[in-house]
Amino acid sequence: MPPRPADLTSQAAVPASTGVAAVIVLAAGQGTRMKSKRPKVLHELAGKPLIWHALASAAALRPATLVAVLGHGRDEVGSFLAEATDLPKVTTAIQDEQKGTGHACACALEVTGALSGTVIVTYGDVPLLLPGTLQRLADVHTTSGNAVTVLTATVPNPTGYGRIIRDDAGALVKIVEQKDADDTQRAITEINSGVYAFDGDVLSDALGRLSDKNAAGERYLTDVVGIAKHDGRPVGSVHADDAVETEGVNDRVQLAELARVLNARLVRRAQLAGVTVHDPATTWVHADVTIGADTQILPGTQLTAGTVIGEGCSIGPDTTLSACTVADGATVVRSHADQAVIGAGAQVGPFSYLRPGAVLEAKAKAGAFVEIKKSVVGPGSKVPHLSYIGDTTIGAGVNIGAGTITANYDGDHKYPTVIGDQVFVGSDSTLVAPVTLGDGAYVAAGSTVTDDLGPGDLGIARGRQHVAPAWVLRKRVGTKAAAAAQSALADEPVHLPTRDKP
């Protein structure tokens, strides 16, 4: 099995030296356009909340301090952060009233105290920002000796964004907001992403000088740029290579659009790691999924959070694996599995359903229309078709006939079934739990087994067959079945009398 990657975000690696004192992630907004009771930053992209993606990118810089500023839905978001085992320690600050991005940063500094060195500010609803881009912003900021460095992007439609105004030499002069821009400025397509690198001392000073004397009555980080320029401090910019990195999520449409972009990244990462993805357009891979080399992913496959797939596997088509572990060489066809373990060389499907706790050991098989729940199917054992296996332990080399059920529930409690090694269970059998079948036991087809079988026992639990000779000729006069039987008996066609109508 391949190890889980250290970088869970699927994003580009970051140089070993970052030099970032702190990253502040602003995540206090209400997100009214999401039309949801859930806080906006907890809506998921590739199996992880938006804020997880933002914090994972920020954490890749290994800052001395990582801060999330919470507001709307603070309890839910705070609980997620406290329980997230795949994120480093996050300090939380609370913005009780949303009074602008400048006010949010001031709330962060109330918790951390004054910060010195490079401080990055980003957002909890900007999930595609790469660690490499943040690192480049920090590096340019440091090497240039800037007080403020703005991350900019060029977009086809800049409506609503602050425009980047430059002088003839290309230097950043100021940022003009949409509402304040003239026609010439509005035609500019380079925009302020809202992501910044600050000198910590400059930021602390400028936050105390921000004004809320504006139409919205809020304090904006944008104004720190103007304050720094007014003080004669150097201000610079870094241009994002891909504008989509700077896009935020404000509604469900944008959530879906960015989900497609992130999925394309994740699929491409898998392909470059040696995975064959037959149809990237219909393949969905979550952020922390791991796939081994020489595995094939067929069309219509979804691999959701927590899934780990080994090498040389074949997954799909039309398959969903959620939080599953699949060992080398396994095959899963047109099936759904949730929190299941599929062993090396095992076969699943088509149309199998593996529920939580299902374990298929090496070279085991769960075939067509088989449901397995909280059960272990031992090495080389087969449940080929049309069966339900629940709360069961199956040994090695077992064959479970078609239509077999382990009846594990009596209406009040669940009970276990234990099947030893090399057991044969005939088709259309019911094993009523609790029951144990010893090694090498046989169950005759059509049996309902309620008592244990010892090693090598044969269990037959059905009524003895009764044969009534020529019953059809006597009781089904005039039917096609009677005609066929008479023909077979006489080896010639027979015209039988029509049965009188009652």
Secondary structure by P-SEA (a helix, b strand, c coil): cccccccccccccccccccccbbbbbcccccccccccccccccccccccaaaaaaaaaacccccbbbbbbccaaaaaaaaaaacccccbbbbbbccccccaaaaaaaaaaaacccccbbbbbbcccccccaaaaaaaaaaaaaacccbbbbbbbbcccccbbbbbbccccccccccccccccccccccccccccccccaaaaaaaaaaaccccccccbbbccaaaaaaaaaccccbbbbbcccccccccccaaaaaaaaaaaaaaaaaaaaaacccccccccccccccccccccbbbccbbbbccbbbbbcccccccbbbbcbbbbccbbbbcccccccbbbcccbbbccbbbbcccbbbccccccccbbbbcccccccccccccbbbbccbbbccbbbbccccccccccccbbbbbbbccbbbbccbbbbcccbbbccbbbbccccccccccccbbbbbbccccccccccccccccccaaaaaaaaaaacccccccccccc
